[in-house]
Amino acid sequence: MIWLVCINKDQPDSISPMLSATSSFGNNRVLVLDRSPEIAPYGWPHVVRNSYGDGWLAGRMRDLGLAYVRANFQDCTGVLFIDGDRIPQQDL
């Protein structure tokens, strides 16, 4: 089973559109929030929150998402990573 890991930092407006755009994955979606404690990710079936680190940590966020999937879903046969920030183009 293929899983989706979407990372996001300080872009709350992109969370709902990314949820809608990835609906074909059903419950096989993990949102990894990087140092964004104020964001409420309504609708995402699985959420991992990171509260540590400085600077750009996209690679570490992917690792956290992958670790979550591997630890909780042994039927996983692959993971697709996407950047939920939609940076640098906000119109995507």
HUTA-V862729 format. One record per backbone hydrogen bond with DSSP energy under -0.5 kcal/mol. CO is the residue of the C=O (numbers start at 0). NH is the residue of the N-H. If there is no record, write none. Layout:
{{CO:NH} {CO:NH}}
This chain:
{{0:76} {0:77} {2:79} {3:5} {3:29} {4:81} {5:31} {6:83} {7:33} {10:13} {11:14} {11:15} {12:16} {13:17} {14:18} {15:19} {16:20} {17:21} {19:22} {21:24} {22:25} {24:27} {26:28} {27:3} {28:45} {29:5} {29:31} {30:32} {30:47} {31:7} {31:33} {32:34} {32:49} {35:38} {38:40} {39:41} {40:43} {45:30} {47:32} {49:34} {54:56} {56:60} {57:61} {58:62} {59:63} {60:64} {61:65} {62:66} {63:67} {64:68} {65:69} {66:70} {67:71} {68:72} {72:75} {77:2} {78:80} {79:4} {81:6} {81:83} {82:85} {87:89} {88:91}}
